[in-house]
Amino acid sequence: MTDLRSDLHLASMTHCPSCKSEVKPRVENAAFPFCTERCRAVDLGRWFLGAYRVPGPPAPSDEQRPEPDEADEPER
């Protein structure tokens, strides 16, 4: 089941998130919501390089981090 609000948001997108040029509708554009496959690949590259991040819980500081057990250490 898809969320109607997200479908409406995507359907109303008229500009590419990468280059801001006009985007053809999904039925006419295999790269939707991007204008071209190139812009789609550029966006994917940004994810791989860490330009985009999804927030998560804060990482524990060194003081809060538990000491590793001997069993956790790799054999040498």
N, C-alpha and C positions, 0 to 999 in steps of 0.2 A: 504494500500500500504506500503510495507516495503522498507527501504533504502538499496540499493544494496551494498553500502560500508560497512554498519554494518553487512550484511549477509556474505560478503566476509571476514570480520575481524573475525567473529565467526567461519566460516568454516575453517579458517587457524589456529585457536587456537589449539595448540598441547599440552599445559601444563595447568594443573589445577591452577586457580588463588589462591587457598588456600594452597595446599601442593607442587605445582610445578611438580607433577608426570605427566606422559603422559596421555592424554585423548583420548578415542575412539571417532570416529565421532558421530554426533547427531543420525544418523540412528541406531547405535549400543548401544547408551548410553542415557538412560532416564534422567540422572543427568547432561547432557551437559549444560554448559561448564565446569562443575566440573567432577572429575574422579569418584566420588561416591556420594551417598545420604548423607553420613556422612559429606563430605567436603561442600556440599550444605548447610546442616544444620549449620555447623560451621560458614559459611559466613553469613547466616541469623542472627545467634546469635550476630555476630560482629555488624551488623546494629542495632539490638535491644539494645545493650549495648552502642551504640554511638561511636564505634571505627571508623566508616565511617560517614562522614557528607557531605551533599550537601550544597555548599555555597549559601547564600542568602544575602539580603540587610543587612547592619549593623543595629544592634539594637540601638534604641535611648538611649542616656545617660540619667541619672537621671535629669539633667538640662533641657533636651529637652522634657522629658516625660510630657504629660499634666496631670493635677490634676484629679483624678477620681471624677465624679459627684456623688451626693447622690443617684441618680437613679441607678448607676452602682454598688453600694455596696450591698452585699447580706443582706437580713433581718436576724436579730438575734433572 
